Structure formats: structure tokens, C-alpha cells
């Protein structure tokens, strides 16, 4: 009976850890989306500048 209780307690701990990892991954995904949104306009501007530089050289 004690082994069942210990196993159940172990599963509870694992479930808690899995939940914390899930929440952390969700937050990281949101942070990546926010960063991508901030960098995308700069990336577009850089590509335009590269294209115009290539046109003037060629």
C-alpha cells in the first residue's frame, strides 16, 4: 500500500514539473513571436537596402 502512495506522489511531482515546463514553453513562444514582430520591419528594410545596393552596382 505504501508503494502505491509513493508512486502516486511521484506521478504528482512529475505532473507538476510537466505543467511548469508547458507554461514556460508557452511564454517562450510568446516572447519569440513578439521578438519576430519587432525584427521583421528591420529585416524588410535591410533587404530593400541590399536590393538597391545591388542595382546601383550592377
C-alpha positions in Angstrom: 0.0 0.0 0.0 2.9 2.4 0.8 4.5 1.7 -2.6 1.2 2.8 -4.3 1.2 6.0 -2.3 4.8 6.7 -3.1 4.3 6.0 -6.8 1.2 8.3 -6.8 3.2 11.0 -5.1 5.9 10.6 -7.7 3.4 11.0 -10.5 2.0 14.1 -8.9 5.5 15.6 -8.8 6.1 14.7 -12.5 2.8 16.2 -13.5 3.6 19.4 -11.7 7.0 19.6 -13.4 5.4 18.9 -16.8 2.9 21.6 -16.2 5.7 24.1 -15.3 7.6 23.2 -18.5 4.4 23.6 -20.6 3.8 27.1 -19.1 7.5 28.0 -19.7 7.3 26.9 -23.3 4.1 28.9 -23.9 5.8 32.0 -22.5 8.9 31.4 -24.6 6.7 31.0 -27.7 5.0 34.4 -27.0 8.4 36.0 -26.5 9.6 34.7 -29.8 6.6 36.0 -31.6 7.0 39.4 -30.0 10.7 39.5 -31.0 9.9 38.3 -34.5 7.3 41.1 -34.8 9.9 43.7 -33.7 12.6 42.4 -36.0 10.6 41.8 -39.2 10.3 45.5 -40.3 14.0 45.9 -39.8 14.7 42.8 -41.8 12.5 44.1 -44.7 14.3 47.4 -44.6 17.7 45.7 -44.8 16.6 43.5 -47.7 15.4 46.6 -49.6 18.7 48.3 -48.9 20.6 45.3 -50.2 18.5 45.2 -53.4 19.0 48.8 -54.1 22.7 48.4 -53.4 22.9 45.5 -55.9 21.0 47.6 -58.5 23.4 50.5 -58.2 26.5 48.2 -58.5 25.1 46.2 -61.4 
